Amino acid sequence: MGAAADYWVSAAPQGAQRETFPVSFADRLRASVRSRLGSVALGVALVLGATAAPAAAQEISNVKSVDIAVQGSIVQRCQMGAIPTADFGDLTRPGKSAAAKVALDCNMPFTMLIKAQNGALTHSAMPHGQGPYAGSVPYSLDIELPVRRPTTEMISKVFEGRSLTGGQAISSAGGIAVDGLLLRLSLGSVSSEAGLLAGQYGEVIEITIAPN
């Protein structure tokens, strides 16, 4: 406290005549307090500056993992190949059948919708026949659909032709299809003892794939 007071009182260089100014006790006390407060403030600033950098470095060194968000998408795809026309030729021979392997590729679960126009092979002009002769031939449609979910499973369905006029559905049950589709159409027996009316017979079966 005395050193601070001497600094503020002395104003002459070394060897020169010293002039002493009257300094009150209160002045000396204020000078001493200002000096000490300045030293304390400086000391605090230095301490804070010294500890700030290690704190930041410590936070970085404690990081154990970093999450990186990655995203993408795959476009839905459900494609079916062409179905060839089945020609049974002479319908007087019973028990005929025709099979076709159809390409099918669906990268998501789907539902197959099947709808028939007539429910039987019908005469082009007289589907109900004429006289004792019948005008239609019943049939059944057998469908084999291999799906993966993730192992390969076989979904098999057999539909009578007349049940297809109102439409039928087959679900892939959460599976996808990459191995195609097998269709088998088998002709039934004509109920009329006289047989079939002469002429052309046909049927249209529509199969639609709808992604779920």
Secondary structure, 3 states (H helix, E strand, C coil): CHHHHHHHHCCCCCCCCCCCCCCCHHHHHHHHHHHHHHHHHHHHHHHHHHHHHHHHHHHHHCCCCCCCCCCCCCCCCEEECCCCCCCCCCCCCCCCEEEEEECEEECCCEEEEEEECCCCEEECCCCCCECCEECEECEEEEEEEEEECCCEEEEEEEEEHHHHCCCEEEECCCCEECCCEEEEEEECCCCCCCCECCCCEECCEEEEEEEC
